[in-house]
Amino acid sequence: MPKETFFNLPEEKQERVIEAAIEEFATYPFHKARITAIADNAGIAKGSFYQYFKDKKDLYKYIIELTVEKKLTYINQEMMANREKYSFFQILREVYLSGIRFAEENPRLIPIGFMLINDKKLYHEIFGEYKDLSSDFFQQLLIQGKVKGDLDPAIDPVLVSKMLTSISYSLGDLIYEDGKLDMNDMEIIDQMLHFIENGIKKRE
């Protein structure tokens, strides 16, 4: 988290620092990203950087946090506020659709996430807390789905929520093979959702 001195800066200067950081982290993996380049592009002295952030990782975590917060705003809020009107599978599909909408409107942020995924050690350190949040989110949906009768009453929401979270993160590599995320990727996501809803057992 940035130091209080960062939040005391004028909003325009804060935005310059954030934009410079996004540009650097979207271009280079974390370990190759340069504080000097971020400071130069933000128009601040390198020494000033350490008045605002503990180190490069502190800034990186803040960028990830801002990205996660922004991504959540793309979920249909009416649907989230009135979950009882929608089935578990309608809500689940909307969650993935919101991710695609976010990616289409914020293409500069996507490489940051995928470079992080490819750095397993850093990924677990940075994204671990958000992974827990994702699991909790899926768990609540699963519990509600059981109550509404959408799901098999025998499923364990804790176990299945962890499975859904792992599937979601693993899916990223597959749908980002062409270097972008767009509505064409919903075909892959719909196949995954079909598997979740129907399983792999052949049925008569």
Secondary structure as the mmCIF struct_conf table of DSSP 4:
data_model
#
loop_
_struct_conf.conf_type_id
_struct_conf.id
_struct_conf.beg_label_comp_id
_struct_conf.beg_label_asym_id
_struct_conf.beg_label_seq_id
_struct_conf.end_label_comp_id
_struct_conf.end_label_asym_id
_struct_conf.end_label_seq_id
HELX_RH_AL_P HELX_RH_AL_P1 GLU A 4 PHE A 7
TURN_TY1_P TURN_TY1_P1 ASN A 8 ASN A 8
BEND BEND1 LEU A 9 LEU A 9
HELX_RH_AL_P HELX_RH_AL_P2 GLU A 11 THR A 27
BEND BEND2 TYR A 28 TYR A 28
HELX_RH_3T_P HELX_RH_3T_P1 PHE A 30 LYS A 32
HELX_RH_AL_P HELX_RH_AL_P3 ILE A 35 ALA A 42
TURN_TY1_P TURN_TY1_P2 GLY A 43 GLY A 43
HELX_RH_AL_P HELX_RH_AL_P4 LYS A 46 TYR A 52
BEND BEND3 LYS A 54 ASP A 55
HELX_RH_AL_P HELX_RH_AL_P5 LYS A 56 LEU A 72
TURN_TY1_P TURN_TY1_P3 THR A 73 TYR A 74
BEND BEND4 ILE A 75 ILE A 75
HELX_RH_AL_P HELX_RH_AL_P6 GLN A 77 ALA A 81
TURN_TY1_P TURN_TY1_P4 ASN A 82 ASN A 82
HELX_RH_3T_P HELX_RH_3T_P2 ARG A 83 LYS A 85
BEND BEND5 TYR A 86 TYR A 86
HELX_RH_AL_P HELX_RH_AL_P7 PHE A 88 GLU A 105
TURN_TY1_P TURN_TY1_P5 PRO A 107 LEU A 109
HELX_RH_AL_P HELX_RH_AL_P8 ILE A 110 ILE A 117
TURN_TY1_P TURN_TY1_P6 ASN A 118 ASN A 118
BEND BEND6 ASP A 119 ASP A 119
HELX_RH_AL_P HELX_RH_AL_P9 LYS A 120 LYS A 148
TURN_TY1_P TURN_TY1_P7 GLY A 149 GLY A 149
BEND BEND7 LEU A 151 LEU A 151
TURN_TY1_P TURN_TY1_P8 PRO A 153 ALA A 154
HELX_RH_AL_P HELX_RH_AL_P10 PRO A 157 ILE A 175
TURN_TY1_P TURN_TY1_P9 TYR A 176 ASP A 178
BEND BEND8 GLY A 179 GLY A 179
HELX_RH_3T_P HELX_RH_3T_P3 MET A 183 ASP A 185
HELX_RH_AL_P HELX_RH_AL_P11 MET A 186 ASN A 198
BEND BEND9 ILE A 200 LYS A 201
#
